[in-house]
Amino acid sequence: MSIEGLIGSILQIYIYMIIAYVLLSWVPNARDSFIGELLGKVVDPYLSIFRKIIPPIGGMIDISPIIAIIALQFAASGLASVIAFILGG
């Protein structure tokens, strides 16, 4: 597996974790479960950066996970390009 492929795989796993964490917010007490707490420890530090900048729409709809996923994809794409350039690929 190439480094670009590894970065892409890690990115996809983390995006799925963000989506799962957001979906858990729709189920009462789901974030208090073992899986919810585990996902919170991994995903919340990254999402909190965007939650500080982007207020919820109408006071209820939090779009920060969407922006966080887009930013993550841009960062991973840039990182993969830099690594490919350095390695001459």
PyMOL Python script that loads the backbone (N, CA, C, O; Angstrom):
from pymol import cmd

cmd.read_pdbstr("""\
ATOM      1  N   MET A   1       0.849  -1.178   0.000  1.00  0.00           N
ATOM      2  CA  MET A   1       0.000   0.000   0.000  1.00  0.00           C
ATOM      3  C   MET A   1       0.890   1.235   0.000  1.00  0.00           C
ATOM      4  O   MET A   1       1.879   1.310   0.729  1.00  0.00           O
ATOM      5  N   SER A   2       0.520   2.193  -0.825  1.00  0.00           N
ATOM      6  CA  SER A   2       1.291   3.430  -0.900  1.00  0.00           C
ATOM      7  C   SER A   2       0.947   4.345   0.280  1.00  0.00           C
ATOM      8  O   SER A   2      -0.040   4.138   0.985  1.00  0.00           O
ATOM      9  N   ILE A   3       1.776   5.340   0.465  1.00  0.00           N
ATOM     10  CA  ILE A   3       1.528   6.293   1.556  1.00  0.00           C
ATOM     11  C   ILE A   3       0.248   7.075   1.284  1.00  0.00           C
ATOM     12  O   ILE A   3      -0.515   7.364   2.206  1.00  0.00           O
ATOM     13  N   GLU A   4       0.015   7.418   0.021  1.00  0.00           N
ATOM     14  CA  GLU A   4      -1.215   8.129  -0.329  1.00  0.00           C
ATOM     15  C   GLU A   4      -2.445   7.280  -0.010  1.00  0.00           C
ATOM     16  O   GLU A   4      -3.452   7.791   0.481  1.00  0.00           O
ATOM     17  N   GLY A   5      -2.353   5.987  -0.293  1.00  0.00           N
ATOM     18  CA  GLY A   5      -3.453   5.072   0.010  1.00  0.00           C
ATOM     19  C   GLY A   5      -3.688   4.940   1.503  1.00  0.00           C
ATOM     20  O   GLY A   5      -4.829   4.865   1.959  1.00  0.00           O
ATOM     21  N   LEU A   6      -2.600   4.912   2.260  1.00  0.00           N
ATOM     22  CA  LEU A   6      -2.713   4.827   3.713  1.00  0.00           C
ATOM     23  C   LEU A   6      -3.373   6.087   4.278  1.00  0.00           C
ATOM     24  O   LEU A   6      -4.253   6.002   5.135  1.00  0.00           O
ATOM     25  N   ILE A   7      -2.944   7.251   3.792  1.00  0.00           N
ATOM     26  CA  ILE A   7      -3.556   8.512   4.237  1.00  0.00           C
ATOM     27  C   ILE A   7      -5.036   8.541   3.887  1.00  0.00           C
ATOM     28  O   ILE A   7      -5.865   8.964   4.693  1.00  0.00           O
ATOM     29  N   GLY A   8      -5.366   8.086   2.678  1.00  0.00           N
ATOM     30  CA  GLY A   8      -6.772   8.038   2.259  1.00  0.00           C
ATOM     31  C   GLY A   8      -7.608   7.115   3.130  1.00  0.00           C
ATOM     32  O   GLY A   8      -8.751   7.430   3.463  1.00  0.00           O
ATOM     33  N   SER A   9      -7.043   5.985   3.495  1.00  0.00           N
ATOM     34  CA  SER A   9      -7.769   5.032   4.341  1.00  0.00           C
ATOM     35  C   SER A   9      -8.001   5.591   5.743  1.00  0.00           C
ATOM     36  O   SER A   9      -9.095   5.472   6.295  1.00  0.00           O
ATOM     37  N   ILE A  10      -6.973   6.197   6.309  1.00  0.00           N
ATOM     38  CA  ILE A  10      -7.113   6.805   7.636  1.00  0.00           C
ATOM     39  C   ILE A  10      -8.131   7.937   7.602  1.00  0.00           C
ATOM     40  O   ILE A  10      -8.928   8.092   8.527  1.00  0.00           O
ATOM     41  N   LEU A  11      -8.100   8.723   6.537  1.00  0.00           N
ATOM     42  CA  LEU A  11      -9.063   9.813   6.363  1.00  0.00           C
ATOM     43  C   LEU A  11     -10.487   9.272   6.333  1.00  0.00           C
ATOM     44  O   LEU A  11     -11.368   9.795   7.015  1.00  0.00           O
ATOM     45  N   GLN A  12     -10.711   8.226   5.543  1.00  0.00           N
ATOM     46  CA  GLN A  12     -12.059   7.659   5.441  1.00  0.00           C
ATOM     47  C   GLN A  12     -12.545   7.130   6.787  1.00  0.00           C
ATOM     48  O   GLN A  12     -13.702   7.341   7.152  1.00  0.00           O
ATOM     49  N   ILE A  13     -11.687   6.455   7.518  1.00  0.00           N
ATOM     50  CA  ILE A  13     -12.070   5.936   8.832  1.00  0.00           C
ATOM     51  C   ILE A  13     -12.451   7.077   9.762  1.00  0.00           C
ATOM     52  O   ILE A  13     -13.457   6.990  10.467  1.00  0.00           O
ATOM     53  N   TYR A  14     -11.659   8.154   9.773  1.00  0.00           N
ATOM     54  CA  TYR A  14     -11.944   9.283  10.651  1.00  0.00           C
ATOM     55  C   TYR A  14     -13.235   9.991  10.235  1.00  0.00           C
ATOM     56  O   TYR A  14     -13.998  10.432  11.095  1.00  0.00           O
ATOM     57  N   ILE A  15     -13.486  10.106   8.938  1.00  0.00           N
ATOM     58  CA  ILE A  15     -14.738  10.709   8.464  1.00  0.00           C
ATOM     59  C   ILE A  15     -15.928   9.858   8.905  1.00  0.00           C
ATOM     60  O   ILE A  15     -16.949  10.396   9.332  1.00  0.00           O
ATOM     61  N   TYR A  16     -15.803   8.542   8.805  1.00  0.00           N
ATOM     62  CA  TYR A  16     -16.881   7.662   9.268  1.00  0.00           C
ATOM     63  C   TYR A  16     -17.102   7.808  10.769  1.00  0.00           C
ATOM     64  O   TYR A  16     -18.233   7.724  11.246  1.00  0.00           O
ATOM     65  N   MET A  17     -16.033   8.025  11.502  1.00  0.00           N
ATOM     66  CA  MET A  17     -16.161   8.228  12.950  1.00  0.00           C
ATOM     67  C   MET A  17     -16.907   9.535  13.244  1.00  0.00           C
ATOM     68  O   MET A  17     -17.745   9.581  14.145  1.00  0.00           O
ATOM     69  N   ILE A  18     -16.608  10.581  12.496  1.00  0.00           N
ATOM     70  CA  ILE A  18     -17.315  11.860  12.669  1.00  0.00           C
ATOM     71  C   ILE A  18     -18.799  11.680  12.358  1.00  0.00           C
ATOM     72  O   ILE A  18     -19.655  12.148  13.109  1.00  0.00           O
ATOM     73  N   ILE A  19     -19.101  11.008  11.260  1.00  0.00           N
ATOM     74  CA  ILE A  19     -20.500  10.784  10.876  1.00  0.00           C
ATOM     75  C   ILE A  19     -21.222   9.954  11.937  1.00  0.00           C
ATOM     76  O   ILE A  19     -22.358  10.262  12.298  1.00  0.00           O
ATOM     77  N   ALA A  20     -20.572   8.908  12.435  1.00  0.00           N
ATOM     78  CA  ALA A  20     -21.194   8.081  13.475  1.00  0.00           C
ATOM     79  C   ALA A  20     -21.450   8.904  14.731  1.00  0.00           C
ATOM     80  O   ALA A  20     -22.493   8.759  15.369  1.00  0.00           O
ATOM     81  N   TYR A  21     -20.509   9.762  15.086  1.00  0.00           N
ATOM     82  CA  TYR A  21     -20.668  10.593  16.283  1.00  0.00           C
ATOM     83  C   TYR A  21     -21.839  11.565  16.112  1.00  0.00           C
ATOM     84  O   TYR A  21     -22.607  11.790  17.048  1.00  0.00           O
ATOM     85  N   VAL A  22     -21.968  12.126  14.935  1.00  0.00           N
ATOM     86  CA  VAL A  22     -23.094  13.037  14.669  1.00  0.00           C
ATOM     87  C   VAL A  22     -24.412  12.268  14.724  1.00  0.00           C
ATOM     88  O   VAL A  22     -25.388  12.755  15.294  1.00  0.00           O
ATOM     89  N   LEU A  23     -24.447  11.085  14.142  1.00  0.00           N
ATOM     90  CA  LEU A  23     -25.679  10.293  14.166  1.00  0.00           C
ATOM     91  C   LEU A  23     -26.055   9.868  15.587  1.00  0.00           C
ATOM     92  O   LEU A  23     -27.238   9.744  15.903  1.00  0.00           O
ATOM     93  N   LEU A  24     -25.060   9.646  16.438  1.00  0.00           N
ATOM     94  CA  LEU A  24     -25.345   9.292  17.831  1.00  0.00           C
ATOM     95  C   LEU A  24     -26.046  10.429  18.569  1.00  0.00           C
ATOM     96  O   LEU A  24     -26.755  10.192  19.548  1.00  0.00           O
ATOM     97  N   SER A  25     -25.851  11.653  18.107  1.00  0.00           N
ATOM     98  CA  SER A  25     -26.505  12.782  18.773  1.00  0.00           C
ATOM     99  C   SER A  25     -28.013  12.767  18.545  1.00  0.00           C
ATOM    100  O   SER A  25     -28.757  13.416  19.280  1.00  0.00           O
ATOM    101  N   TRP A  26     -28.462  12.043  17.547  1.00  0.00           N
ATOM    102  CA  TRP A  26     -29.898  11.965  17.270  1.00  0.00           C
ATOM    103  C   TRP A  26     -30.604  10.936  18.144  1.00  0.00           C
ATOM    104  O   TRP A  26     -31.831  10.950  18.243  1.00  0.00           O
ATOM    105  N   VAL A  27     -29.851  10.048  18.776  1.00  0.00           N
ATOM    106  CA  VAL A  27     -30.426   8.996  19.615  1.00  0.00           C
ATOM    107  C   VAL A  27     -30.243   9.385  21.080  1.00  0.00           C
ATOM    108  O   VAL A  27     -29.121   9.655  21.507  1.00  0.00           O
ATOM    109  N   PRO A  28     -31.315   9.417  21.846  1.00  0.00           N
ATOM    110  CA  PRO A  28     -31.186   9.803  23.260  1.00  0.00           C
ATOM    111  C   PRO A  28     -30.223   8.892  24.021  1.00  0.00           C
ATOM    112  O   PRO A  28     -30.287   7.667  23.907  1.00  0.00           O
ATOM    113  N   ASN A  29     -29.346   9.498  24.785  1.00  0.00           N
ATOM    114  CA  ASN A  29     -28.370   8.821  25.651  1.00  0.00           C
ATOM    115  C   ASN A  29     -27.356   7.951  24.904  1.00  0.00           C
ATOM    116  O   ASN A  29     -26.627   7.189  25.540  1.00  0.00           O
ATOM    117  N   ALA A  30     -27.290   8.044  23.587  1.00  0.00           N
ATOM    118  CA  ALA A  30     -26.345   7.212  22.833  1.00  0.00           C
ATOM    119  C   ALA A  30     -24.910   7.669  23.052  1.00  0.00           C
ATOM    120  O   ALA A  30     -23.988   6.853  23.036  1.00  0.00           O
ATOM    121  N   ARG A  31     -24.716   8.967  23.257  1.00  0.00           N
ATOM    122  CA  ARG A  31     -23.356   9.462  23.482  1.00  0.00           C
ATOM    123  C   ARG A  31     -22.839   9.078  24.868  1.00  0.00           C
ATOM    124  O   ARG A  31     -21.641   9.188  25.129  1.00  0.00           O
ATOM    125  N   ASP A  32     -23.714   8.635  25.747  1.00  0.00           N
ATOM    126  CA  ASP A  32     -23.294   8.196  27.072  1.00  0.00           C
ATOM    127  C   ASP A  32     -22.856   6.727  27.077  1.00  0.00           C
ATOM    128  O   ASP A  32     -22.356   6.232  28.087  1.00  0.00           O
ATOM    129  N   SER A  33     -23.042   6.040  25.962  1.00  0.00           N
ATOM    130  CA  SER A  33     -22.623   4.642  25.870  1.00  0.00           C
ATOM    131  C   SER A  33     -21.107   4.564  25.703  1.00  0.00           C
ATOM    132  O   SER A  33     -20.440   5.581  25.515  1.00  0.00           O
ATOM    133  N   PHE A  34     -20.578   3.356  25.773  1.00  0.00           N
ATOM    134  CA  PHE A  34     -19.139   3.156  25.624  1.00  0.00           C
ATOM    135  C   PHE A  34     -18.655   3.661  24.263  1.00  0.00           C
ATOM    136  O   PHE A  34     -17.648   4.363  24.170  1.00  0.00           O
ATOM    137  N   ILE A  35     -19.392   3.290  23.208  1.00  0.00           N
ATOM    138  CA  ILE A  35     -19.013   3.698  21.847  1.00  0.00           C
ATOM    139  C   ILE A  35     -19.113   5.221  21.714  1.00  0.00           C
ATOM    140  O   ILE A  35     -18.234   5.851  21.125  1.00  0.00           O
ATOM    141  N   GLY A  36     -20.170   5.806  22.256  1.00  0.00           N
ATOM    142  CA  GLY A  36     -20.337   7.252  22.175  1.00  0.00           C
ATOM    143  C   GLY A  36     -19.212   8.002  22.879  1.00  0.00           C
ATOM    144  O   GLY A  36     -18.706   9.003  22.371  1.00  0.00           O
ATOM    145  N   GLU A  37     -18.828   7.510  24.044  1.00  0.00           N
ATOM    146  CA  GLU A  37     -17.733   8.160  24.780  1.00  0.00           C
ATOM    147  C   GLU A  37     -16.405   7.983  24.058  1.00  0.00           C
ATOM    148  O   GLU A  37     -15.595   8.909  24.013  1.00  0.00           O
ATOM    149  N   LEU A  38     -16.174   6.806  23.494  1.00  0.00           N
ATOM    150  CA  LEU A  38     -14.942   6.555  22.747  1.00  0.00           C
ATOM    151  C   LEU A  38     -14.853   7.460  21.518  1.00  0.00           C
ATOM    152  O   LEU A  38     -13.818   8.076  21.265  1.00  0.00           O
ATOM    153  N   LEU A  39     -15.943   7.535  20.760  1.00  0.00           N
ATOM    154  CA  LEU A  39     -15.959   8.421  19.594  1.00  0.00           C
ATOM    155  C   LEU A  39     -15.789   9.879  20.016  1.00  0.00           C
ATOM    156  O   LEU A  39     -15.117  10.654  19.335  1.00  0.00           O
ATOM    157  N   GLY A  40     -16.397  10.245  21.136  1.00  0.00           N
ATOM    158  CA  GLY A  40     -16.272  11.618  21.625  1.00  0.00           C
ATOM    159  C   GLY A  40     -14.838  11.980  21.946  1.00  0.00           C
ATOM    160  O   GLY A  40     -14.398  13.091  21.650  1.00  0.00           O
ATOM    161  N   LYS A  41     -14.106  11.062  22.546  1.00  0.00           N
ATOM    162  CA  LYS A  41     -12.697  11.324  22.886  1.00  0.00           C
ATOM    163  C   LYS A  41     -11.832  11.491  21.644  1.00  0.00           C
ATOM    164  O   LYS A  41     -10.852  12.236  21.662  1.00  0.00           O
ATOM    165  N   VAL A  42     -12.189  10.803  20.572  1.00  0.00           N
ATOM    166  CA  VAL A  42     -11.392  10.855  19.352  1.00  0.00           C
ATOM    167  C   VAL A  42     -11.814  12.019  18.449  1.00  0.00           C
ATOM    168  O   VAL A  42     -10.968  12.665  17.831  1.00  0.00           O
ATOM    169  N   VAL A  43     -13.108  12.281  18.373  1.00  0.00           N
ATOM    170  CA  VAL A  43     -13.644  13.233  17.397  1.00  0.00           C
ATOM    171  C   VAL A  43     -13.849  14.639  17.976  1.00  0.00           C
ATOM    172  O   VAL A  43     -13.639  15.629  17.274  1.00  0.00           O
ATOM    173  N   ASP A  44     -14.252  14.734  19.236  1.00  0.00           N
ATOM    174  CA  ASP A  44     -14.571  16.043  19.819  1.00  0.00           C
ATOM    175  C   ASP A  44     -13.435  17.068  19.784  1.00  0.00           C
ATOM    176  O   ASP A  44     -13.702  18.239  19.513  1.00  0.00           O
ATOM    177  N   PRO A  45     -12.191  16.687  20.043  1.00  0.00           N
ATOM    178  CA  PRO A  45     -11.133  17.711  19.972  1.00  0.00           C
ATOM    179  C   PRO A  45     -11.044  18.369  18.592  1.00  0.00           C
ATOM    180  O   PRO A  45     -10.820  19.576  18.497  1.00  0.00           O
ATOM    181  N   TYR A  46     -11.216  17.591  17.534  1.00  0.00           N
ATOM    182  CA  TYR A  46     -11.175  18.149  16.181  1.00  0.00           C
ATOM    183  C   TYR A  46     -12.426  18.989  15.899  1.00  0.00           C
ATOM    184  O   TYR A  46     -12.327  20.086  15.348  1.00  0.00           O
ATOM    185  N   LEU A  47     -13.597  18.477  16.273  1.00  0.00           N
ATOM    186  CA  LEU A  47     -14.834  19.216  16.005  1.00  0.00           C
ATOM    187  C   LEU A  47     -14.940  20.493  16.832  1.00  0.00           C
ATOM    188  O   LEU A  47     -15.553  21.464  16.389  1.00  0.00           O
ATOM    189  N   SER A  48     -14.360  20.506  18.014  1.00  0.00           N
ATOM    190  CA  SER A  48     -14.472  21.694  18.875  1.00  0.00           C
ATOM    191  C   SER A  48     -13.812  22.920  18.246  1.00  0.00           C
ATOM    192  O   SER A  48     -14.226  24.050  18.506  1.00  0.00           O
ATOM    193  N   ILE A  49     -12.790  22.702  17.423  1.00  0.00           N
ATOM    194  CA  ILE A  49     -12.159  23.816  16.714  1.00  0.00           C
ATOM    195  C   ILE A  49     -13.186  24.511  15.830  1.00  0.00           C
ATOM    196  O   ILE A  49     -13.248  25.740  15.803  1.00  0.00           O
ATOM    197  N   PHE A  50     -13.978  23.753  15.122  1.00  0.00           N
ATOM    198  CA  PHE A  50     -14.964  24.310  14.203  1.00  0.00           C
ATOM    199  C   PHE A  50     -16.201  24.824  14.933  1.00  0.00           C
ATOM    200  O   PHE A  50     -16.832  25.779  14.481  1.00  0.00           O
ATOM    201  N   ARG A  51     -16.550  24.203  16.052  1.00  0.00           N
ATOM    202  CA  ARG A  51     -17.703  24.669  16.821  1.00  0.00           C
ATOM    203  C   ARG A  51     -17.455  26.035  17.442  1.00  0.00           C
ATOM    204  O   ARG A  51     -18.397  26.796  17.662  1.00  0.00           O
ATOM    205  N   LYS A  52     -16.182  26.357  17.728  1.00  0.00           N
ATOM    206  CA  LYS A  52     -15.855  27.681  18.265  1.00  0.00           C
ATOM    207  C   LYS A  52     -16.021  28.763  17.211  1.00  0.00           C
ATOM    208  O   LYS A  52     -16.353  29.904  17.531  1.00  0.00           O
ATOM    209  N   ILE A  53     -15.790  28.404  15.959  1.00  0.00           N
ATOM    210  CA  ILE A  53     -15.820  29.375  14.865  1.00  0.00           C
ATOM    211  C   ILE A  53     -17.212  29.503  14.243  1.00  0.00           C
ATOM    212  O   ILE A  53     -17.656  30.607  13.930  1.00  0.00           O
ATOM    213  N   ILE A  54     -17.897  28.376  14.067  1.00  0.00           N
ATOM    214  CA  ILE A  54     -19.166  28.342  13.341  1.00  0.00           C
ATOM    215  C   ILE A  54     -20.322  28.155  14.319  1.00  0.00           C
ATOM    216  O   ILE A  54     -20.442  27.101  14.943  1.00  0.00           O
ATOM    217  N   PRO A  55     -21.175  29.176  14.458  1.00  0.00           N
ATOM    218  CA  PRO A  55     -22.323  29.020  15.356  1.00  0.00           C
ATOM    219  C   PRO A  55     -23.404  28.135  14.713  1.00  0.00           C
ATOM    220  O   PRO A  55     -23.488  28.052  13.488  1.00  0.00           O
ATOM    221  N   PRO A  56     -24.220  27.483  15.531  1.00  0.00           N
ATOM    222  CA  PRO A  56     -25.323  26.688  14.975  1.00  0.00           C
ATOM    223  C   PRO A  56     -26.318  27.572  14.229  1.00  0.00           C
ATOM    224  O   PRO A  56     -26.570  28.708  14.630  1.00  0.00           O
ATOM    225  N   ILE A  57     -26.871  27.056  13.165  1.00  0.00           N
ATOM    226  CA  ILE A  57     -27.867  27.792  12.383  1.00  0.00           C
ATOM    227  C   ILE A  57     -29.196  27.720  13.118  1.00  0.00           C
ATOM    228  O   ILE A  57     -29.667  26.637  13.463  1.00  0.00           O
ATOM    229  N   GLY A  58     -29.788  28.864  13.353  1.00  0.00           N
ATOM    230  CA  GLY A  58     -31.059  28.910  14.056  1.00  0.00           C
ATOM    231  C   GLY A  58     -30.953  28.441  15.491  1.00  0.00           C
ATOM    232  O   GLY A  58     -31.967  28.153  16.127  1.00  0.00           O
ATOM    233  N   GLY A  59     -29.745  28.360  16.006  1.00  0.00           N
ATOM    234  CA  GLY A  59     -29.543  27.935  17.378  1.00  0.00           C
ATOM    235  C   GLY A  59     -29.614  26.434  17.596  1.00  0.00           C
ATOM    236  O   GLY A  59     -29.373  25.960  18.706  1.00  0.00           O
ATOM    237  N   MET A  60     -29.946  25.670  16.541  1.00  0.00           N
ATOM    238  CA  MET A  60     -30.116  24.229  16.723  1.00  0.00           C
ATOM    239  C   MET A  60     -29.320  23.369  15.746  1.00  0.00           C
ATOM    240  O   MET A  60     -28.861  22.289  16.118  1.00  0.00           O
ATOM    241  N   ILE A  61     -29.148  23.815  14.524  1.00  0.00           N
ATOM    242  CA  ILE A  61     -28.529  22.981  13.503  1.00  0.00           C
ATOM    243  C   ILE A  61     -27.034  23.271  13.460  1.00  0.00           C
ATOM    244  O   ILE A  61     -26.612  24.368  13.095  1.00  0.00           O
ATOM    245  N   ASP A  62     -26.244  22.280  13.835  1.00  0.00           N
ATOM    246  CA  ASP A  62     -24.791  22.417  13.889  1.00  0.00           C
ATOM    247  C   ASP A  62     -24.197  21.907  12.578  1.00  0.00           C
ATOM    248  O   ASP A  62     -24.218  20.709  12.299  1.00  0.00           O
ATOM    249  N   ILE A  63     -23.666  22.836  11.775  1.00  0.00           N
ATOM    250  CA  ILE A  63     -23.066  22.451  10.500  1.00  0.00           C
ATOM    251  C   ILE A  63     -21.548  22.298  10.606  1.00  0.00           C
ATOM    252  O   ILE A  63     -20.879  22.029   9.608  1.00  0.00           O
ATOM    253  N   SER A  64     -21.011  22.466  11.801  1.00  0.00           N
ATOM    254  CA  SER A  64     -19.555  22.375  11.954  1.00  0.00           C
ATOM    255  C   SER A  64     -18.987  21.006  11.558  1.00  0.00           C
ATOM    256  O   SER A  64     -17.867  20.966  11.049  1.00  0.00           O
ATOM    257  N   PRO A  65     -19.690  19.878  11.761  1.00  0.00           N
ATOM    258  CA  PRO A  65     -19.122  18.611  11.287  1.00  0.00           C
ATOM    259  C   PRO A  65     -18.960  18.557   9.767  1.00  0.00           C
ATOM    260  O   PRO A  65     -18.019  17.942   9.266  1.00  0.00           O
ATOM    261  N   ILE A  66     -19.865  19.194   9.039  1.00  0.00           N
ATOM    262  CA  ILE A  66     -19.751  19.211   7.580  1.00  0.00           C
ATOM    263  C   ILE A  66     -18.509  19.984   7.163  1.00  0.00           C
ATOM    264  O   ILE A  66     -17.735  19.529   6.320  1.00  0.00           O
ATOM    265  N   ILE A  67     -18.325  21.161   7.762  1.00  0.00           N
ATOM    266  CA  ILE A  67     -17.155  21.981   7.456  1.00  0.00           C
ATOM    267  C   ILE A  67     -15.882  21.258   7.893  1.00  0.00           C
ATOM    268  O   ILE A  67     -14.864  21.321   7.204  1.00  0.00           O
ATOM    269  N   ALA A  68     -15.937  20.575   9.028  1.00  0.00           N
ATOM    270  CA  ALA A  68     -14.772  19.835   9.527  1.00  0.00           C
ATOM    271  C   ALA A  68     -14.382  18.709   8.568  1.00  0.00           C
ATOM    272  O   ALA A  68     -13.195  18.478   8.340  1.00  0.00           O
ATOM    273  N   ILE A  69     -15.361  18.014   8.011  1.00  0.00           N
ATOM    274  CA  ILE A  69     -15.077  16.940   7.061  1.00  0.00           C
ATOM    275  C   ILE A  69     -14.466  17.506   5.783  1.00  0.00           C
ATOM    276  O   ILE A  69     -13.514  16.938   5.247  1.00  0.00           O
ATOM    277  N   ILE A  70     -15.006  18.618   5.293  1.00  0.00           N
ATOM    278  CA  ILE A  70     -14.451  19.243   4.090  1.00  0.00           C
ATOM    279  C   ILE A  70     -13.015  19.695   4.335  1.00  0.00           C
ATOM    280  O   ILE A  70     -12.145  19.480   3.491  1.00  0.00           O
ATOM    281  N   ALA A  71     -12.764  20.318   5.482  1.00  0.00           N
ATOM    282  CA  ALA A  71     -11.401  20.758   5.812  1.00  0.00           C
ATOM    283  C   ALA A  71     -10.455  19.570   5.931  1.00  0.00           C
ATOM    284  O   ALA A  71      -9.303  19.644   5.502  1.00  0.00           O
ATOM    285  N   LEU A  72     -10.932  18.488   6.506  1.00  0.00           N
ATOM    286  CA  LEU A  72     -10.113  17.283   6.651  1.00  0.00           C
ATOM    287  C   LEU A  72      -9.753  16.709   5.284  1.00  0.00           C
ATOM    288  O   LEU A  72      -8.623  16.269   5.070  1.00  0.00           O
ATOM    289  N   GLN A  73     -10.706  16.714   4.367  1.00  0.00           N
ATOM    290  CA  GLN A  73     -10.426  16.203   3.030  1.00  0.00           C
ATOM    291  C   GLN A  73      -9.406  17.077   2.306  1.00  0.00           C
ATOM    292  O   GLN A  73      -8.518  16.557   1.630  1.00  0.00           O
ATOM    293  N   PHE A  74      -9.522  18.397   2.437  1.00  0.00           N
ATOM    294  CA  PHE A  74      -8.543  19.293   1.823  1.00  0.00           C
ATOM    295  C   PHE A  74      -7.155  19.083   2.418  1.00  0.00           C
ATOM    296  O   PHE A  74      -6.164  19.026   1.689  1.00  0.00           O
ATOM    297  N   ALA A  75      -7.085  18.969   3.731  1.00  0.00           N
ATOM    298  CA  ALA A  75      -5.795  18.779   4.397  1.00  0.00           C
ATOM    299  C   ALA A  75      -5.161  17.450   3.991  1.00  0.00           C
ATOM    300  O   ALA A  75      -3.959  17.393   3.733  1.00  0.00           O
ATOM    301  N   ALA A  76      -5.943  16.400   3.931  1.00  0.00           N
ATOM    302  CA  ALA A  76      -5.413  15.093   3.557  1.00  0.00           C
ATOM    303  C   ALA A  76      -4.971  15.083   2.092  1.00  0.00           C
ATOM    304  O   ALA A  76      -3.957  14.475   1.749  1.00  0.00           O
ATOM    305  N   SER A  77      -5.723  15.747   1.246  1.00  0.00           N
ATOM    306  CA  SER A  77      -5.346  15.839  -0.165  1.00  0.00           C
ATOM    307  C   SER A  77      -4.035  16.600  -0.320  1.00  0.00           C
ATOM    308  O   SER A  77      -3.159  16.189  -1.080  1.00  0.00           O
ATOM    309  N   GLY A  78      -3.907  17.695   0.394  1.00  0.00           N
ATOM    310  CA  GLY A  78      -2.670  18.467   0.348  1.00  0.00           C
ATOM    311  C   GLY A  78      -1.495  17.687   0.890  1.00  0.00           C
ATOM    312  O   GLY A  78      -0.404  17.728   0.322  1.00  0.00           O
ATOM    313  N   LEU A  79      -1.706  16.972   1.988  1.00  0.00           N
ATOM    314  CA  LEU A  79      -0.643  16.165   2.579  1.00  0.00           C
ATOM    315  C   LEU A  79      -0.211  15.054   1.633  1.00  0.00           C
ATOM    316  O   LEU A  79       0.982  14.789   1.486  1.00  0.00           O
ATOM    317  N   ALA A  80      -1.167  14.409   0.997  1.00  0.00           N
ATOM    318  CA  ALA A  80      -0.839  13.350   0.044  1.00  0.00           C
ATOM    319  C   ALA A  80      -0.056  13.917  -1.138  1.00  0.00           C
ATOM    320  O   ALA A  80       0.873  13.273  -1.626  1.00  0.00           O
ATOM    321  N   SER A  81      -0.416  15.109  -1.603  1.00  0.00           N
ATOM    322  CA  SER A  81       0.312  15.736  -2.704  1.00  0.00           C
ATOM    323  C   SER A  81       1.736  16.076  -2.320  1.00  0.00           C
ATOM    324  O   SER A  81       2.665  15.860  -3.099  1.00  0.00           O
ATOM    325  N   VAL A  82       1.910  16.605  -1.124  1.00  0.00           N
ATOM    326  CA  VAL A  82       3.257  16.956  -0.654  1.00  0.00           C
ATOM    327  C   VAL A  82       4.111  15.703  -0.513  1.00  0.00           C
ATOM    328  O   VAL A  82       5.278  15.700  -0.906  1.00  0.00           O
ATOM    329  N   ILE A  83       3.544  14.648   0.041  1.00  0.00           N
ATOM    330  CA  ILE A  83       4.293  13.394   0.204  1.00  0.00           C
ATOM    331  C   ILE A  83       4.655  12.810  -1.157  1.00  0.00           C
ATOM    332  O   ILE A  83       5.772  12.334  -1.360  1.00  0.00           O
ATOM    333  N   ALA A  84       3.706  12.851  -2.086  1.00  0.00           N
ATOM    334  CA  ALA A  84       3.981  12.341  -3.443  1.00  0.00           C
ATOM    335  C   ALA A  84       5.084  13.156  -4.106  1.00  0.00           C
ATOM    336  O   ALA A  84       5.927  12.596  -4.807  1.00  0.00           O
ATOM    337  N   PHE A  85       5.090  14.471  -3.896  1.00  0.00           N
ATOM    338  CA  PHE A  85       6.126  15.329  -4.470  1.00  0.00           C
ATOM    339  C   PHE A  85       7.487  15.018  -3.861  1.00  0.00           C
ATOM    340  O   PHE A  85       8.491  14.934  -4.568  1.00  0.00           O
ATOM    341  N   ILE A  86       7.508  14.850  -2.552  1.00  0.00           N
ATOM    342  CA  ILE A  86       8.780  14.575  -1.854  1.00  0.00           C
ATOM    343  C   ILE A  86       9.345  13.224  -2.285  1.00  0.00           C
ATOM    344  O   ILE A  86      10.552  13.081  -2.484  1.00  0.00           O
ATOM    345  N   LEU A  87       8.472  12.247  -2.425  1.00  0.00           N
ATOM    346  CA  LEU A  87       8.932  10.908  -2.782  1.00  0.00           C
ATOM    347  C   LEU A  87       9.132  10.753  -4.298  1.00  0.00           C
ATOM    348  O   LEU A  87       9.586   9.710  -4.768  1.00  0.00           O
ATOM    349  N   GLY A  88       8.791  11.792  -5.043  1.00  0.00           N
ATOM    350  CA  GLY A  88       9.016  11.747  -6.484  1.00  0.00           C
ATOM    351  C   GLY A  88       8.013  10.933  -7.246  1.00  0.00           C
ATOM    352  O   GLY A  88       8.312  10.427  -8.328  1.00  0.00           O
ATOM    353  N   GLY A  89       6.812  10.795  -6.695  1.00  0.00           N
ATOM    354  CA  GLY A  89       5.793   9.990  -7.352  1.00  0.00           C
ATOM    355  C   GLY A  89       4.867  10.777  -8.079  1.00  0.00           C
ATOM    356  O   GLY A  89       3.944  10.237  -8.690  1.00  0.00           O
TER     357      GLY A  89
END
""", "prot")
cmd.dss("prot")
cmd.show_as("cartoon", "prot")
cmd.util.cbc("prot")
cmd.orient("prot")
